[in-house]
Amino acid sequence: MTLKEALQLGQGQLRELKQELRAKAEELRELNAYVGFEESGDGVPVLVKDNISVEGWPVTCGSRILEGYVAPFDATAIANMRRHGFSPFGRANMDEFAMGSSTESSAYGPTRNPHDPMRVPGGSSGGSAAAVAAGIALAALGSDTGGSIRQPAAFCGIVGMKPTYGRVSRYGLVAYGSSLDQIGPMTQNVEDAAILYDALAGWDPKDSTSFHGVYEPVASKLDGSRKFRIAVVDDYIDRASEPVKKRLWALVDELRREGHTIIHKEMMDAKYDIAAYYITATAEAATNLQRFDGVRYGRRADNPLNLANLYIKSRSEGFGDEVKRRILLGNFVLSSGYYDAYYMKAQKVRRLIREEYRAVFADVDLLLMPVTPTTAFAFGSKKSPLEMYLEDLYTISLNLAGLPGISVPVGSDDDGMPIGVQLIADAWQEQTLFDGALSIEQLVH
């Protein structure tokens, strides 16, 4: 069932639908896509990632340090969603504080990919992606700081969309990287993503980074017949694994035959994106996560010797290894003597990335590239944090530049694991992005 169909159901039919989804979740409990199963409201049920506040629900961000914390208010995205006929329905598992690409770092245990339980669903919105792919959620909310919607969407074979920075309010989203985070839809098809995006987007006076301008809904004007000028970066596709590379080059040929204009572009080596992102994101994470000290929120360590010891014990017991690693990195790049050498230099690179995208979109409508270097990998196959960080190779530059992007499933490899393609549009051009995504969806189906 699509969101469009679900929005037309009566209350009795909606109750039956929720019962069916709950039963499906029980059948597939081994996927561990859910942290908890609650519901709030009478609208069409939408799964919610565990870092988005829903009044009266626990919000833990997949971390022990927020055990026992209950959100006292709705995030603006949730309030907007309710006004458009949707209701929060269940909590989705995630990498702790959205720091990861596999949902292995959750305090609740890993989520499994419904296409192969021995492989990861991606991250950090892995629970959201797995639930939608398995049919135990019609749609879900995720958050995207460096690819956390698009990458799991690609691994699980669903649609995942990151809006332009500022298009969806961050009020009520537990912050990881404040200049990078965006809430977005994860759905079974492009039209559903557009419908849910319309429900989420809009200016919010509670969020100082929210875009205060004219907003035009996109779902009612979707047009998959439009022809676009589409940029392709050859080196980006060629660096992907053989199955991803083969499918994307075939897709480029299919788009050309359908009447789209393909333009080959060059962009800077993505290693600079990785460096700029992990300096910026860890610096912002260290700042945002200092509030979790065992006093104001969640878990507090037992029997501390003094106040300083309370902070140390609470944070040591509450945070997982990856979160600790990124806090340490963030504090290092912000420290005296290293701030100019690392953080300031990363901001200069970030500006270069924005300018590079601006130059590309002066000539084209859309940019096509991989979402991930490979299809979903096996649990435990990434032996170092750096290997895991490289999974974000193709997604993080959008967050640094504040641009919208979408992952659309376009096939699978020889093992039956989904392959996704990423489309990128210029800032505020969500209509173009969704129309381009719909044209690809119609082409491959």
N, C-alpha and C positions, 0 to 999 in steps of 0.2 A: 504494500500500500504506500502511496506517495503522500507527502504532506498536503498537497493540494486536495487529494481525495479525503484525507483525514479531517481537514478543516470543514468539510461539508457534512460530517457525521453529526447525528444528534447525541444528546447526553448519554442515553442508554447505550448507544453503539460505542461511544467513547469509553464507557466503563468496561464493556466487553473487550475492547481493544487493549486496554491497560491490563486486564486479567490475562489476556493471551500473551502479552509481552512479558509479564511477570512469570508466567509458567515457562515460557521459552528461556528466560534467564535462569530459572532453577534447573532446567535440563542441561544448560551449558555452563553451569557454575564453575567447571574446571578451567574455563578461560580466564577467570578472575578479572573480568572487565569491570565489575561493580565493587565499589567500596561499601556501599550500603544501598538499600532499596527503599526510598521514601517517595512520596508524591505530595504535590502542593498545588491545588487548584483543579478546575474542571476542564481545562483546555486540552489541546492535542499534546501528548506526552513527548518531552524532549529531555534526553539525558544530559547531565551537567557535570563538567569536569570538576574535580575536587579542589580547585583553587578559585572558584567563583561563588560569591556569597549568596545564599538563599536563606531568608529569615527563618530562624528556628532550626536550621539544619547544622550539623557539625561541618566544619570546613578544615581539613587537616593538611592539604597540599601533599598528601602521601608521606607525611613526616610524623615521627613520634613527638616532636616538640610541640605540636598543636593538639595533642590528645586532650579531649574534654572541652575544646573551644567550640562554642556555638555562635553562628553568625547572628548578630542582632538586627540585620537589615538585609534587604534585597539589593544585589548589584543592579546598576542601571540597566544592564543588558537583560537581566531577569525581569525587571519591571516593564521594560519595553516589550519583551516577549509575551508577557501576560496580557498586555493591552491588545496584542494582535491575535489572541486566541490560542496561545500555547501555554503549557504549564510544565514546571520542572518535575522530572520523574526519574529519580535515581541518581546516584553519585558514580562517576566514572573514575577508575584507577588512573594513576599518572606517575611519572618519574618524580621523585621528591623535589618539591619546589620548582617543578618544570625543568629540572637540570638533568637532561639525558636524552638519548635517542633510541631507547629500547624498552622503557617502562620496567627495567630490571631494578632500578634503585628505589622503588616504592617500599615504604615500611610495611605495606600489606602484601608484599610478594609480587612476583612478575605477572603481567598479563600475557596470555598466549595468542598467537596469530590463528584465527579460525581456519585459515587455509592449510596450516601445518602447525600443530601444537608444539613442535620442537623448535619453532622459529619465533623471533620477536615480532610484535605488532608495530614496532617503531615507537617513537616518543617525541615529546613527553606526553602527548594526548593519546597514548596507546589504548587506554580503556575505552575512550570514546570511539576510536576507529574500529576496534575489534567488535564492539557491541553493534555498531551499525552494519559492519560487514557480515556479522553472524545473524542479522535479522532480529536481534533482541532490543533494538532501538530503531525507531523510524528516522531519527536524526539526533545529533548531539552537538553540544557546544564544546569547543576546544579553545586553547589559547596558543598563540604563536609568537615566540620571542626570537627564534632563529630557524624556524621550520617545523615547529612542534604540532602544527595542524597538517601541513602539506606532506611531510615525510611519512607519518603513520598512515595517512590517507593512501599514499602510493603503495606502501607495504601491504595494506589490507584490501586494496582494490575498490576504494570509494572516492567520492569527491570531497576535497577539503579546501577551503578558501580563506586566505588572509586578506582582510580589508586594508585600504590605505590607512596609515597611522593617523589617528584622530577621528576616523569615520565612526568607530564604535567606542563608546565610553569605557574607560578603564576603571571607573568608580566601582568598587566592590570586587575587583580582581586583585588577588593577593600578588603584590609586585615581585617580579624577579628583576627584569631590566626595564626601568620606567620609560626610557626613550625608545624601547623596542617592542614591548608587549602589545598584542592586539587579540581580542576575542573574535572568533569567527565560526561559521557553520561547518559541520561535517555531516554529509548526507549520502543518500544512495544514488542521486543523479543531480545534474546541473540545475534543473528547474527548482528542485527542492532547496538547493543551496541558495538560489536567488531569493526564494520566498522567505527563508529564514534570515538571510542577510537583511532584507527589507525590514523585517521585524526588529532587528538589533540596532540598525544604524540610526544616527541622528545626533544633534548637538545636545550636550549635557552641561549645565552650569556647574555641576559638582566636579567636573573634570576640566582642569585648566588647559589641557592639551587637546580637548575635543574641538573638532572643526565647527566653527560657527558660521555656516554658510547654507546655501540652498541645497537641499537634498531631493533628488528625483528617484523614486522607486524604480527598480530595474526589472522585476519579475514580469510585470504586465507588458513590458516592451521587448521581451526576449526575442531575438531574431537570429536563428542559426543559418540563414541564407546569405548573410552579409559576407563580402569578400574583403580580406585584409592584406595589408603589407606586413609580413611576418619576418622578423629578424631571426637568424640562426647563427650561433657561435660554434663553428666547426670543432674547435679544440675542446669545448666543453662536452660535446656529444662524444667525441673520439676518446676522451679520457674515461668514459663510463665502461662498465663491464660489457662483454660481448653481447649478451642478450638484450641489454638496455640499448646499447649503441645500434644494434641491428634493427630493433623495433622502431626507434626514433627516426633513423634515416629513412626507413620505409614510410613512416608517417609523413615526413617532409615531402616525399615524392607524391603521396596520396593528396596532400593539401595542394600541391602545385597543380595536379591534374584536376582538382576541384575548382580551380580558378583563383586561388590565393597567390599573391606575389611573394616569392621567397627571396630574401636579401641576406647575403652572408656578411656578418660583422665580426670585428675583432674586439675583444675586451681584455682588460688586464688579468694576469694570472690570479686565479681564485685563492691562491695561498695568501695573498694580501687581505682578502676578505676574511679569511679564517683568523689571521693575526689581529686585525682591527676589531673583529667581533668579540673574540675571547678576552681581549683587554677591556673593551667597553662593557660587555655583559657581566664579567666578574667584578669589575669596579662598582657597577650599579647594584649587583647582588650583595656585595659586602656592606654597602650602605643600607639597602632595604632590609637585610636580615639582621641588622644589629638590634632591631626592636624585639626580637625573640630572645629574651634574656632570663626566662624563668620567673619573671615578676608580673609582667603585664598580660601575657597570653599563655594559655596552654600549660604544658608540663613544667613542674618545678621539682628540682632534685631534692631528695630527702637528706636531712641532717647536715646541712652545709656548715662549715666552720665560721664563715663570715660572709659579707655581701659579695666580695670578689670571688670567693669559692663557690657561692651559689650560682653566679654567672657561668663560671668555668664548668661546673658539674652539669648544670642544666643544659648548656649548649653541647658539651661533650657527649652526654647521654642521648640528647634529643635529635641532633643532626646526624645524618649518614655520611659516609666517606666522601661521596662526590660533592655534597654541599659544603663540607668542611674544606675540601680541596679548592673549590671556587671562591669561598670566602677568603682563604689564605692568599690566593692569587690576586683577588681584588684588593685586599689590603696592601699587598706588596706594590702593585702598580700605582696605588694612590699615595704611597708613603713618600716622605721627604727624601729628595735625592733621586727618586725614580719616577716621580709624577710627570716631569717634562720628557723624560726619555721614553716612557711607555704610553701613559694615558694621553698626553697632549699629541703625541705623534699619531696615535690611533685615531684621534679626532680629525687630524689633517687627512689621513687616508680615507676616513669616512666621507669627508667632503669631496675627495677625488672620485669616490664611488658614485656619489650623487650626481656629480657633473658628468661622469661617463654615461650614466643612464639618461641624463637629460639630452646628451648629444645623440644617443641611439634613438630616443623617441621623437627627436626632431624630424626623423626620416621614416619611421615605421609606426604601426599601430600596436603591434604585439611583439613580444620576444619569446621564443620557444627554446626550452632547454630541459635537461633531465631534472627530476626531483631528487633522485638519489643515485649514487654511483653504481649500486647493485640492487637486486631484489632483496627481500627480507633475509637476514642472516640468522644463523643458529645461535641459541643461547650460549653465552660463554665464549663465543668465537673471537670477540674483540679483547685482546690480551692487555691493552694499555689504554689509559684515558685518551691519548692522542689519536689512536685508531678510531675511537668512538667520536671524537670531535670532527674527524674528517668526513663522517657521514653527513655533516651539515654543509659540505662543500658548495652545493648549488642553491641552497635556500637562504643563507644568512645575509647575503648582500641586499635582499629586498627589505629586510628589517632595518639594516643600516641606512638604506635610502628612503624608507618609509613608504614603499610602493605596494600595490596590491598584487597578489598572485594566487593561482589556483592549481591544484593537482587534479588531473582527470585520468581515470584508468583507460589504457589503450591496448591491453593484451596481457599475455603472461609468458613466462619462460618455459623451458622444457620440463621443469618440475611443477608447473602449474601455479607458480607464485606470481602475483600481479606485478605489472609494470605500469608506472604512471608517467605522464608528461606534465611539465610545468609551463603554464602561460603566465606572462608578466605584462602588465599594462602601466601606463604612466599614472601619476598620482591623480586620484579622483575619477579615473576612467573605468569605473566598475562595470558600466553598461557594455563597453567594448570588451572587457575581460570576460564577462559572462556570455556574451554573444559568440566570442571566439571559442570558449569552452564548449558551448552548445553545438557549434559547427563540428568540432572534433568528436564529441559524443555521438552525433548523428552519423558521422563518417565511419566510425569504428563499430557501430552497432547496426 
